[in-house]
Amino acid sequence: MHGLVIDNSIVMSWCFADEANQYDDDVLESLKYIRAIVPCIWPLEVGNVLVVAERKGRLKHIDSIKFWELLSELPIDVEQELSEKMIRNIFILAREAQLSTYDASYLELAIRKDLPLAT
């Protein structure tokens, strides 16, 4: 059973020391006790941040690989399905909350699963 939905901004703070804060560290610590779930776009978002960081010289390729390995060891499940109904709900949430559809996908998942959203 899942305990929370984790937004990608939280996850990426674990990769970059200058973005770390106590809240994000506490979310990571909580994964010792609960499982998290993320929407199906999450691996693409993580990958994009890592690739851009490499291009900007902020991260070495080997560090990206190590971070992926770290993430694969954490109890984070990627939702594998994206139905038409979910897409419609994501669009509605994005419009109403003035979010990107990417951010709204995390909110939609949290609402649908009745889980807290760490963001």
N, C-alpha and C positions, 0 to 999 in steps of 0.2 A: 504494500500500500504506500502511496505517495504522501509526503508531508508538506510539500510546497512546490511552487513553480519558481524557477530562477531565471531572471532576465539576463540577457547576455552581458549587459554592462557590469553586473556583479561578477560574472565568471571572468571577464577579461581583466578586471582589477587584480585578480590572482596572478596574472601574467606580468603585470607592469608594476614595479615597486612604487613608482611615483603616483599611482592611482589607488594604492591600498588605503583602506580605512578600517576602523574597528567593526563597523556594521558588516562590511563585506567579509572580513575575517570571521566574524561570528556565524555568518551563513555557511562558510566553508566548514567551520567547526561543527555545525549542526548536522552535516552530512555523515558524521560518525554514528548518528542515531536514527536518521530518517533518510528516505529516498526522495529524490527530486524528479520532476518531469519538466521537459521543455518541448516547445513545438517543433514540428518537422523542419523548419527553416534554421534551427539553431546551429547545426554543424556548418552550414553555409555562412552564417554570420560569424562564427568563430574563425573559420578559414579566411574570410575576407579581412577581418581585423589583423590576423597574423600576416597575411600576404602584404597588406598595406604597410604594416610595421616593418617588415623586411625591406620593402622598397624604399622606405624613408630612412633606413639604417638604424632603426630603433631596436631591432631584434635580428639576431642571426638565424639562418635557416635551421641550424641544429637546435636552437632554443625553441623554435616553433614545433619541431618534432617532439622535443621533450615535453612541451606543454600539452600537446595532443595525447601523449602517453599518460601524463598525469590525469587528464580529463577522463580517459578511458578506464581508469582505475576507480573513479568516483561513482557513487550510486546515483547517476543521472540517467534517466531513461528518456529517449527521444521518441516522441509520439510519431507513429509511422503513417498516420492517415490524415488527409485533409479533404473533408467532404464539401459538397456544394453549400450545405447549410452552415458549416463552419466558416467558409469564405464569406458568405452573406453576413454572418454575425461579426466577422472581423471588419468588414467594410462599414457596418453600422457603428461599431465601437470607434473605429478610426475617425469617422465623421463627427460623432457626438463628443468625443474626448479630445479631438484635434490631435490625434496621434498618427504616426506613420502606420501603415498596415503591418509592418514588421513588429512594432511595439504592441499594436492591438492584438496580434496573434498570441502574445504572452498573456495579456489581460483576458482574452476570450477563453484560453485554456484554464486559467485560474477560476474564472466564473463557472465554466462548464463542469470542472472537477470539484468545485467548492473548496479550493485550496488558497492559502495566502500566497501573494505574489511578492517575492523578494526583488526589489528594484531600487 
